[in-house]
Amino acid sequence: MKRSEINKRIKELEQLVKDNGFHLPPFCHWTPKEWETKGAEYDEIRDNMLGWDITDYGLGNWEKVGFALITLRNGNQKDDRYKKTYAEKLLMLKEGQHSPMHYHWNKSEDIINRGGGTIVIHVYNATEEDDLADTDVLVNTDGRSYYVPAGTGVVLKPGESITLWPGQYHDFDVKEGTGDVLLGEVSMCNDDMNDNNFHKPMGRFSEIEEDEAPYRLLCNEYPKAP
């Protein structure tokens, strides 16, 4: 992705967050210059990859396949300094955009429609060969448990949520005509380097073409503490 596009998407997500009455933590507003002054007392942000994350999954067409998100809090199961057993994110999916089919080996997560349009999440069980199973899928939505046929698109309007379990394939789309969606995620600790299994192989983080200065640093770009 070009840095100019990343900057644009961050600003769009900032506006969507504001429009829906959320307030971001201070570190989400730091400039790259400010990051150079942040000491080791902020290593929780660095080590657990809190902050901005804009990805096109290495496919080069963010408006069709991509995600913009912010990790607000996160623990770290590989580092005893960080005791949190949970994580929280905000995510933006724009109308016409798709986030591809994947599952997590370890993480269970609640996906909440925090505002905007209507989200559609297609669900499958995974086979032993990591393919899409043709079996009914357990769905847990806002206190209701029921089964749906493989590939069903579970519809979430603002305020509604779904729980996604380890080994449960899912993707994300926006219902046409409803507008961009602000999603919340409340989950077990998040490990994007090791806990994503995509149905079709693809990258998690984008290669960046530096065509302008960064507006905000991404969560995998922070400088070490001075």
C-alpha positions as CSV (number, residue, x, y, z in Angstrom):
1,M,0.0,0.0,0.0
2,K,1.1,3.6,-0.5
3,R,1.7,5.5,2.7
4,S,-0.7,8.2,1.4
5,E,-3.5,5.6,1.2
6,I,-2.7,4.4,4.8
7,N,-2.9,8.0,6.0
8,K,-6.2,8.4,4.3
9,R,-7.7,5.3,5.8
10,I,-6.5,6.2,9.3
11,K,-8.2,9.6,9.0
12,E,-11.4,7.9,7.8
13,L,-11.4,5.5,10.8
14,E,-10.8,8.4,13.1
15,Q,-13.8,10.2,11.7
16,L,-16.0,7.0,11.9
17,V,-15.0,6.5,15.6
18,K,-15.8,10.2,16.3
19,D,-19.2,9.9,14.5
20,N,-20.2,7.0,16.7
21,G,-19.3,8.7,20.0
22,F,-16.1,6.8,20.8
23,H,-12.9,8.4,22.2
24,L,-9.5,6.9,21.5
25,P,-6.6,6.5,24.1
26,P,-3.8,9.1,23.9
27,F,-1.3,6.8,22.1
28,C,-3.6,6.7,19.1
29,H,-3.0,10.4,18.6
30,W,0.8,10.5,18.8
31,T,2.7,11.6,15.8
32,P,5.8,9.8,14.5
33,K,8.0,12.6,16.1
34,E,6.3,12.1,19.5
35,W,6.9,8.4,19.3
36,E,10.7,9.1,19.2
37,T,10.5,10.5,22.7
38,K,8.5,7.7,24.3
39,G,10.5,5.7,26.8
40,A,10.4,2.1,28.0
41,E,7.4,2.8,30.2
42,Y,5.3,2.5,27.0
43,D,6.7,-0.9,26.0
44,E,3.3,-2.5,26.6
45,I,2.1,-0.6,23.5
46,R,5.2,-1.7,21.4
47,D,5.3,-5.3,22.6
48,N,1.6,-6.0,22.3
49,M,1.1,-4.1,19.0
50,L,-1.5,-1.7,20.3
51,G,-2.6,1.1,17.9
52,W,-3.2,1.5,14.2
53,D,-3.3,-1.4,11.7
54,I,-4.2,-0.9,8.0
55,T,-3.9,-4.0,5.8
56,D,-4.8,-5.0,2.2
57,Y,-3.5,-8.5,3.0
58,G,-0.7,-8.0,0.4
59,L,-3.3,-8.0,-2.4
60,G,-2.9,-4.4,-3.4
61,N,-6.6,-3.5,-3.6
62,W,-7.6,-2.2,-0.2
63,E,-11.0,-0.8,-1.3
64,K,-12.1,-4.4,-2.3
65,V,-10.1,-6.5,0.2
66,G,-8.8,-5.0,3.4
67,F,-9.4,-3.8,6.9
68,A,-8.6,-0.8,9.1
69,L,-8.4,-1.3,12.8
70,I,-7.1,-0.2,16.1
71,T,-6.0,-2.5,18.9
72,L,-6.9,-0.7,22.1
73,R,-5.7,-3.2,24.7
74,N,-4.0,-6.6,24.5
75,G,-2.2,-9.1,26.7
76,N,0.7,-11.3,25.8
77,Q,0.8,-15.0,26.5
78,K,4.5,-15.2,25.7
79,D,5.6,-12.4,28.1
80,D,5.0,-12.7,31.8
81,R,5.1,-8.9,32.2
82,Y,1.7,-8.6,30.6
83,K,-1.0,-10.3,32.6
84,K,-4.1,-9.4,30.6
85,T,-5.9,-12.4,29.3
86,Y,-8.1,-10.3,26.9
87,A,-7.9,-7.9,24.0
88,E,-10.1,-5.2,22.5
89,K,-10.2,-3.6,19.0
90,L,-12.2,-1.2,16.9
91,L,-12.4,-2.0,13.2
92,M,-13.7,-0.3,10.1
93,L,-15.2,-2.1,7.1
94,K,-16.3,0.1,4.3
95,E,-19.3,-0.7,2.1
96,G,-18.1,-2.7,-0.9
97,Q,-15.0,-4.0,1.0
98,H,-14.4,-7.6,2.0
99,S,-12.3,-9.2,4.7
100,P,-11.3,-12.7,3.7
101,M,-12.2,-16.1,5.1
102,H,-10.0,-17.2,8.1
103,Y,-10.1,-18.7,11.5
104,H,-7.9,-18.5,14.7
105,W,-6.3,-21.5,16.2
106,N,-6.5,-20.2,19.8
107,K,-8.5,-17.0,20.0
108,S,-12.2,-16.8,20.7
109,E,-13.7,-13.4,20.0
110,D,-16.9,-11.4,20.1
111,I,-17.5,-9.2,17.1
112,I,-19.9,-6.3,17.9
113,N,-21.5,-3.9,15.4
114,R,-20.8,-0.6,17.1
115,G,-22.5,1.6,14.6
116,G,-23.1,2.5,10.9
117,G,-24.2,-0.1,8.4
118,T,-25.1,-3.8,8.6
119,I,-22.3,-6.4,8.7
120,V,-22.6,-9.9,7.2
121,I,-20.4,-12.7,8.6
122,H,-20.3,-16.0,6.7
123,V,-19.4,-18.9,8.9
124,Y,-18.1,-22.4,8.3
125,N,-16.5,-25.1,10.4
126,A,-13.0,-26.1,9.5
127,T,-12.1,-29.6,8.3
128,E,-9.0,-31.5,9.5
129,E,-7.4,-30.4,6.3
130,D,-8.2,-26.7,7.0
131,D,-10.9,-26.6,4.3
132,L,-14.5,-25.4,4.6
133,A,-16.6,-28.1,6.1
134,D,-20.2,-28.8,4.8
135,T,-21.6,-29.2,8.3
136,D,-24.0,-27.1,10.3
137,V,-22.3,-24.3,12.3
138,L,-23.0,-23.3,15.9
139,V,-23.9,-19.6,16.1
140,N,-23.9,-17.7,19.3
141,T,-25.4,-14.2,19.0
142,D,-26.3,-12.0,22.0
143,G,-27.3,-14.9,24.3
144,R,-28.9,-17.0,21.6
145,S,-27.4,-20.4,20.5
146,Y,-28.5,-22.0,17.3
147,Y,-27.2,-23.9,14.2
148,V,-27.1,-22.7,10.6
149,P,-26.0,-24.4,7.3
150,A,-22.4,-24.0,6.3
151,G,-21.8,-20.7,4.6
152,T,-24.7,-18.8,6.1
153,G,-24.3,-15.1,6.3
154,V,-25.1,-14.0,9.8
155,V,-26.4,-10.5,9.8
156,L,-25.5,-8.0,12.5
157,K,-27.2,-4.6,12.8
158,P,-25.9,-1.9,15.1
159,G,-25.8,-3.2,18.7
160,E,-25.8,-6.9,17.7
161,S,-22.9,-9.3,18.1
162,I,-21.6,-12.8,17.4
163,T,-19.1,-15.0,19.2
164,L,-16.6,-16.7,16.9
165,W,-14.7,-19.8,18.3
166,P,-11.3,-21.3,17.5
167,G,-11.5,-23.3,14.3
168,Q,-14.6,-21.4,13.0
169,Y,-14.0,-19.9,9.6
170,H,-15.5,-16.4,9.1
171,D,-15.3,-13.5,6.8
172,F,-16.8,-10.0,6.7
173,D,-18.9,-8.0,4.2
174,V,-21.2,-5.0,4.5
175,K,-24.8,-5.3,3.4
176,E,-25.2,-3.2,0.2
177,G,-26.8,0.2,0.7
178,T,-26.2,0.4,4.5
179,G,-22.9,2.3,4.7
180,D,-19.6,1.8,6.4
181,V,-19.5,-0.2,9.6
182,L,-17.6,0.4,12.9
183,L,-17.0,-3.0,14.6
184,G,-15.8,-3.8,18.1
185,E,-13.9,-6.9,19.0
186,V,-13.6,-8.3,22.5
187,S,-11.4,-11.4,22.6
188,M,-8.8,-13.5,24.2
189,C,-5.2,-12.2,23.7
190,N,-4.5,-11.3,20.1
191,D,-1.5,-12.6,18.2
192,D,-1.6,-11.6,14.6
193,M,1.8,-13.0,13.8
194,N,0.9,-16.6,14.8
195,D,-2.9,-17.1,15.2
196,N,-4.5,-16.4,11.8
197,N,-5.2,-19.2,9.3
198,F,-6.5,-17.9,6.0
199,H,-8.5,-20.2,3.7
200,K,-6.5,-18.8,0.8
201,P,-2.9,-18.0,1.6
202,M,-2.2,-14.3,1.9
203,G,-0.2,-11.8,4.0
204,R,-1.3,-10.2,7.2
205,F,0.7,-6.9,7.0
206,S,1.1,-4.8,3.8
207,E,4.3,-3.7,2.1
208,I,4.4,0.1,2.2
209,E,5.4,2.5,-0.6
210,E,6.6,5.7,1.1
211,D,5.1,8.3,-1.1
212,E,4.5,10.8,1.7
213,A,5.3,11.1,5.4
214,P,3.3,9.0,7.9
215,Y,0.4,10.6,9.7
216,R,0.4,7.9,12.4
217,L,2.8,5.0,12.9
218,L,1.3,1.5,12.4
219,C,1.4,-1.0,15.3
220,N,4.4,-2.8,13.7
221,E,6.5,0.4,13.1
222,Y,7.2,1.8,16.6
223,P,10.8,2.8,17.3
224,K,12.5,1.3,20.3
225,A,12.6,3.3,23.5
226,P,15.4,5.8,23.6
